[in-house]
Amino acid sequence: MTKRNFIISVLMMLFVVASTSFAADKYQWKFVDTQNDCQIYTSVVPGKDYIAAKTTCVIPAKKEVLGVVLRDIANYPEWMEDCKETKMLKVVDDQNDVFIFWFRQHIPLFTDRDMVLKSKVILDPPKGQDLIYADSTNEMTYDSGKGYIRMPSFNSVWILEWVDREHTRVTFMIDPDLSKGLPLVVANATIKKTPYKSLKRLMKIVKQPKYVEAAKTSKYNKAVEDAIKAGYLK
């Protein structure tokens, strides 16, 4: 990467981080617990009754395998906590993993919620860090016809950080508005558990041969190998 391209990359990343709902000054993360070597945090959210939540785990998987798994939106119901259904609505930019998709969240004993999300990816090879966002969008509409409650807003980010060739530190953060008709205690309990339980299931999914094999010839593998050759990752 040339010096000019590196500067542009850093500026773009700063712009996205500053404009996203996960701007650093918006949250006051408080450590809640450690479970199975994963750290769980919650934060109050200015202007909301609902909390935000995040969990960080070191997952024994190559970075490119995680990239392949997160790209497979159709398979989210297999491992994402409370995700019952997804549907790809539009591939905006396949090379840069920009998608618009529908997501249905199951809420036991209450009406399920749904949302339309748009993804974006920011890579920072010098830091060995990838950020994958999925935020609610009004760019497209979709009605499942099932009477689900549309969430007013949903913001999330996955952070993949290089540990070594066989391990990746993964952080999953969510800041949702589950809408009316749900007791606050239920809403916050649902939010708090989602990142941790999703990451625990993700640890099993990344071992599936289909993802391990697909990752070997993926663009994510090339990105990692290029970063290693450039001396960014060791």
N, C-alpha and C positions, 0 to 999 in steps of 0.2 A: 504494500500500500504506500503510495507516495505521500509526502508531507502534506501536500495540498488536499488530497482525498481524505487523509486522516483528520485534518482540521474541519473539513466539510462534514464528515461523519460525526464528529464530536458536537458540532453546532446543531446538527439535525437532531441528535439524541437529546441535547439539552432543551431544544424547542419542544420535542414531544413530551418529555418528562414534565416540563413546566406547564404544558397545556392539558395533561391528562388529569383525571380525578385523583390519581395517586401522587400528586405533587407532594414533595417531602414535608412541607410545612403544614399540610392539611391534617395529618394524623398524629396522635400521641400513643404510639404502640406500647402496650403494657404486657409484660410476660405473664402468661397464665399457667402454663404447665409444660412439662416434658413427658412425652409418651413415645416409647420405643425409639429413643434418640432423636425425636422430632420436637422442635420448639413451637409452641402454640402461643399466639398473641391476639389481642383484641384492641380496638380503639373506638372511642366515641367519634361521631362524625358531626361536624358543625351543621346545625340546621336540621338534623334528623334525630328521630328517636332510636332508629336502628343502629347497631354497631357495624363496624367493619372487622374482618378477621383475616389472619394469615397464619400459615404454617411453613416451617422450613425443615427439610429433611435432606440428608445425603443419600442419594439413591445409587445403588451399585449397577449403573448402566452408562453406556457411552452417550455423549451429548447428542450425537446424531440419531440414536435410537429414540430418545425422547422427542426429538424434532419430528420424526416420522409418526410417532404415536399422537402427538398433539395436532398434527395435520389431519389425522383420520377422524374428522368430525362425526362422521356417520357412526363411529364405534364408541362415542362418548357414553352412551347408556350402559355399556358393559362395565365401566369403572368409575365414572364421575358420580359423586354422591348425589342422590335424589334426581339425577337426570334420567328421564323416562323416554325421551324422544328428541331427535334432531332432524333437521332437513336443510340441505344446502339450497340457498335461494339464488345466489349469484357468485360466480368466480370473477372478482374484480381484476385481480392481478395474480395469476397463478405462480409466476416466478418469485414474487415477493410475498406470497402467502396472504393476500388480502382477499377475504371472503366475507359474504353476508349470509348468515344462516339463522335458522329458527331453533329455539331451545325451549323444551318443556321441563319445568321443575315440579316434581311431585311433592306435595305437602300432606302428610298423613292426616286424615280426619277432616281436612279442609279442601277447598277447591284448588286444583293445581294452578300454578303460575306459568306464564310463558313470556318470551321476549324475542326480539329480533336483534342480533348482534353483528358487529363488524369487527374483523380482526385487523391487526397491523403488527409488524415485526420490526424491531430495531436491533441490529447486531453491533457489538462493540468488541471486535477481535482483540485489540490491545488489552482489554480487561478480562477477556475470556468470558464475556457475559452476553446473553441473549435475552431480550424482553419481548414477550408475546402478549399483546393486549386483546381483549374481547370486550367491547363496550356496546351498550344499547345504541341503536341508530334509528333515525326516521327516514333514511334514504330509500327504504323499501317497506311496504306493508305486507303483512301476511296474516290471514285469518284461518285458523285450523278448523273452524266451525264446530268446535267442541265446548265452547263456553268457558275456556280458561280465562283467568284474570291476568291481563297484561301488566307486567311490572313497569312502573313509571320510569325506573332507571336501573341499570346494572352496569357496574364497572369491575373489571378484573384484569389481573396481570400475572403472568408466569415469568419468573426469573430463573434462567438456567446459568449456573456459574461453574466454570471449570474447576475440578479438584485434581483429577489426573485422567489418564486415558480410559479408565474403567469406572470412574465415579463422577457424579454430577450433583452439585448442591442445587436443590430445587426449592423455590419459594412460590407459593400460590396465595394470592391476595384477592379478596372479594369485598366489594362495597355495594350491596344491593338494596333496593327499596321493594319490599315484598308486597306493597300496596295494602289497601284496607281489608277488613274482615279477618284479620289474623291477630290474636293476642300478642302483645309485645314480647312476653316471655317465650312464646313459641317461636316467634320470628327470630329473636336473638339467639336462641338455642340452635335453631336451624342454621343460621349464619356461622356461628362459632364452630360447629362440627364439620361443615362442608370442606374446608381446605384440608384438614387432617385426614378425614376418611377418604377423600379423593386421592391424596398422596399415598396412603397405605395401599389402596387398590392399584394405583399406578405402579408400585413396586413389583407387583405380580405381572401386570400387563407387559412391562418392558422385557420380560423374559420370554414372551411368545416368539417362536421361531420366525413367524411371518414378519414381525417388526425388526428382529435382529438381522434377517437376511436382506430385507428391503433397505435398511439403513446403510449397508455396505456399498451400494451403488447410488445412494441418494446425493442430492445437492448439499445436504447437511454434512455428510461425510467429507465432501470436497472442501467445504468451508472450514471444517476442523483441521483437515490435513494442510490446507493452505496456511492457516493460523500457526500450526506447528512449524512448518517450514520457514515462516516469517519470524519465528522466535518469540511469538506472543504467548504460546502455550508450552509448558514443559512438564 
